[in-house]
Structure formats: structure tokens, C-alpha cells
Amino acid sequence: CGAQQVPTGLGTSTPPSSPVRTCGPLTDEDVVRLRPCEKKRLDIRGKLYLAPLTTCGNLPFRRICKRFGADVTCGEMAVCTNLLQGQMSEWALLKRHQCEDFFCVQLEGAFPDTMTKCAELLSRTVEVDFVDINVGCPIDLVYKKGGGCALMNRSTKFQQIVRGMNQVLDVPLTVKIRTGVQERVNLAHRLLPELRDWGVALVTLHGRSREQRYTKLADWQYIEECVKAASPMPLFGNGDILSFEDANRAMQTGVAGIMIARGALLKPWLFTEIKEQRHWDISSSERLDILRDFTNYGLEHWGSDTQGVEKTRRFLLEWLSFLCRYVPVGLLERLPQRINERPPYYLGRDYLETLMASQKAADWIRISEMLLGPVPPNFVFLPKHKANAYK
């Protein structure tokens, strides 16, 4: 800091009583925008990328995945209009834990002006390594408003959003898309060269259309075609990865890396399996320890009062509705488990393993009570995702 002398008035020679402190020279850094060539390059080739998971991809869950080897993490999808309205619950989705050394946030919106304003606000308030645009969300609520997957059919709007956000962001911009909207009409290969020209740093392609949701296997053959269409822009692939063999096959398509979504919900230790190239026959007590850590992280994040405990419980139960689909390696007739195969009822090697395999919400509640104490009277739980209608 330097000291600047300020004259007390014309024609007087009285020295100032105290100098005005300044903080160094004025620079034009805040006035002049970064040129595209000056932006930080996004280099996550070969990294394991945890997908932005609505409801379940909260900060405590991401901490679990980081511990097991996830390289890149992403906050849950945040709706740009909610952020601009200052909704605290939406801003909470952008919170980053200190262990998340490579972190991005994902925005959803349908209009160039609101998305650009939101990107500008983020660049001033949130510390992230890159920002992702959600062009893969299939749900009607988002699609009918023109956001998510709908942007794949609205090229002009899509372009305006990408160019507008890119102009105001100091960090790289990425996009997550699906193969298309309709099942037999692939659009991604036509969009990718345009996205590259609009200035997108990286694209993640989920190998299913909006219509498919999760009903059929992800089309990795098509993802391989899209790698060529996107080149030299890096393309990450996403869909149906639940073992290191799945990950190895995915990398053989030429993708720059893989994004893991449901696979991480079924077994967050998948990141370790991929990095160590092995199947981990994890015990029920080790799995309970993971859940215990999650509840501790949850109480730290949401608070340890009654409200914080119940919020932690709700998110734990949402996660347990996925975890119950994991079949222990030691019980499988053939390796590896496939992500779209619903396991038959089986008895585990101990009581806890059998309990963790239960498809009943009452048993998930029992597990939550082991970690968080009894549930309040008249407590009811129904998972948000469209699995079976559990009692």
C-alpha cells in the first residue's frame, strides 16, 4: 500500500493531517474481459468425473466419492432463475467442500439473458474450475419450459446461451447433452462441431435419448462416432459404468474420459475399483462405516439440530434406495454386475448384508435409525426417483 498526499485547499500550504491510504496501482483487470485464448485451459483427460446428481449428489455424498478416488466433482443441477431470485436452497447447491480440488457447477435454463446474467453473477461470487450447462435433463418440468434436452432442438437459443455465458465467464464452459430427444433420431453428432465453434471447452455425452430415459443400454458405439465429430474438442462419455471392465471398454471408444452417475450411487467405491483395476468384495460392516461417515458429513453440513438430523436422514434414505441394488461380489454367479439388471431377492452372508439388500423402505428406515436414532412419529418415506412404488 502506498500513501497519497491530498491537498487541503488552493492557496494554502498547510500539510494534510493524515495521508489517504491506497491499495496499489489501479489496473484495468476488472474492466477488460479475458480473450478466449487467455482463458485457463480445461485439462481433465483421463480423469474420473462424478456426474451432477439431482438430490443424491449433495456435498456429503461428493465427499464420500472424493475419498474413494473421484477426480472431478460437480454440484447438483441449479436452476438459473432460482439463483437470480436469491433462493438460498438453490445457492446451497453451489457450495464446495475444501476436499473438492477440481469442482464445477451445473446450470439449467432456457433463455440467453437469464443464463448470461447468472453466469456473470457466478463468476463474481463462486469459486469454481469450470461451469457446465445442463442440456441433458429429460424431466417434463424442465423440458416443457425449453430447458435441458429441449435446447438440442433450439439451436439459435442454444448458441446465444453458450456465446453469452462464454463471454462473461473467466473459467471454461462445458456442456452435457444426450444423443437426442427422440429415440431413433440422433442429434449429438450434428451439434458437436457447432459447440466446438461456439467456444465450448468440453462436452459430456450421455448415450441415451430423452425418450429412452434409462430403459435401454447406453449407446457407446454412437459415442465413439461422436468422438470423431467433436475432435479436437474433448468428449467425455457417460452411461452404464458399474465396474472397471465397463470403464476400460468405454475408454477404448476414444473418449477423453468418463463420467460416472448411477454407478457411483450403487457403489461409491467404484472409483477405487477403476483406479486399482479390481473387484472389491466389500463387507457389510465396511459399507455401514461409509454410511456412518455420510451421516457425520451430513450433520456437519446441514446441522446437528432436529432439522439437520431429519434432512440428513432424508438424503441418506434417498441414497439407500439406490444402494440396495448393489450385489456383493462374493455372491455373484458371474462378474461383473450389470447396471440395468435388477437383482433377485437373496440372503446375504450376515444379517446386515441381507438388510442392506432389502427393497423395502421400512428396512432403509431401520438402517437410518442405527445411525441417526429413532424416526419421528408418523414418519413416511418415498424415494423421489421412479423406482418401484415402495411402501
Helices and strands as residue ranges (DSSP letters): E 2-4, E 20-22, G 36-38, E 48-50, H 59-67, E 73-74, E 78-79, H 80-84, H 88-91, G 92-94, E 103-108, H 112-125, E 130-135, H 140-143, G 148-153, H 155-168, E 173-178, H 188-198, E 202-206, H 220-230, E 235-238, H 244-251, E 257-260, H 262-266, H 270-276, H 284-302, H 306-323, G 329-331, H 351-356, H 361-372
